[in-house]
Amino acid sequence: MIFKTFSDRLGVLLVKDGRKNWLAMSAIFFFILSPVLLMAIFSYWKTRQDLTSFALSQRQAIAYLAATTLKEKLDRLVDISVSLASRVRFRQLVSEGKWGEAVQILSGVSKDFPFVDRVFLSGLDGTLMVDTPALPDVRGKNFANRDWYQGISKDWKPYVSEVYQRAAEPRYNLVAIAAPIKAENGTLVGILGLQVKLNFLLEWTKNIEVGPNGFVVIVDKQGKIAAHPKFAPQGEIVDYSRVPAVQKLLRGGRGVELLTNPIEKEEQVAAYQPVPGYGWGAIVQQPTLSAFTVRDSSLRSILVAYG
C-alpha cells in the first residue's frame, strides 16, 4: 500500500500535464547517483593526498640519507687529517722546523687516499711552508685570509673549509680540511691541510637514486655549490644561496616543499637537510612533474574507473 502510494506520487511528479518533467527526473537521477559521485570525489581527494604525502616523504628520506652520508664522509676526512698530523716522527720534525723532511713523510698520501689532491703544511700565521705534490709560487705565501685558516685559528680544532679556488695553477675548485699540528708537549707548531677537489663529492652524489630527472645538491656553509650535476665542478663557483630551500637550510631548517628555483627557473620538489657540525647541507631536487608521475598516473586510473 505504501509502495503503491509512493509510486503514484512519483508518477505524478515525473509526468505533468501529459509531458515528462525533465527537471524532476534530473533531480531524482542526481539524487540516486550522488552517493557514487561523493564516493568518487572522496576517493580521488584521499588518494591524491596520500600519494602526495608519500612522494614528499620519500624525498625527505633521501635528503636525510644524503646529509647523513655526507657527514660520514666529512668526518672521515677530518679523521684522516688528524691521524696524519699526529704521527710522532712527523710532529717532531715540524717542531724542529724541518718542514721539508716532515712533508716527505706525507708524500704517499694521495696514493693511499686518491680523493686527496694535495697536502700542505703551514705555520701558525697561515704562511704555507711546504706542499706535496709541490706547486710553483705558493711556498712562503701567507694564506691567513683563507677560510681554512680563519676557521682553524678560532679554537685550533680540525676544520672543513668552504668551497674555494686554489691560488696555484691549475686553479682547481676544492675544499680544505685543516688540522692543528702539536708538539709532544701539546704546544701548537703548525697546520696540516688536505685539499680535496669537488669532483669527489659530485661522483658520490651520482650514486644516490632520486627518481626521474632528480638529483642531489651539496652546498657549503655559505650556500656555494660543492656538488651539482648541472654545474661542472671545475667551472665557475656558483652561489646557490638565492634558492629558497638553501636559504632555509643555512638557517638550520629541514623540510620538503614545492618551490620555484630562481637559478634553474622551474618548479621543483625540494627536500633539504643540514649536516650537523659542519654547516653544510644536502638538497634533493626533482621537477614537480617528474616527482608526481606515479601519483598522477594513479589519479588518472581513478577517473577512468569512475567514468
Secondary structure, DSSP 8 states (H G I E B T S, - for coil): -HHHHHHHHHHHHHEETTEE-HHHHHHHHHHHHHHHHHHHHHHHHHHHHHHHHHHHHHHHHHHHHHHHHHHHHHHHHHHHHHHHHT-HHHHHHHHTT-HHHHHHHTTTHHHHSTTEEEEEEE-TTSBEEEEES--TT-TT-B-TTSHHHHHHHHHSS-EE---EE-SSSS--EEEEEEEEEE-TTS-EEEEEEEEEETHHHHHHHTTS---TT-EEEEE-TTSBEEE-TTS-TTS---B-TTSHHHHHHHTT--EEEEEEETTTTEEEEEEEEE-TTT--EEEEEEEHHHHTHHHHHHHHHHHHHT-
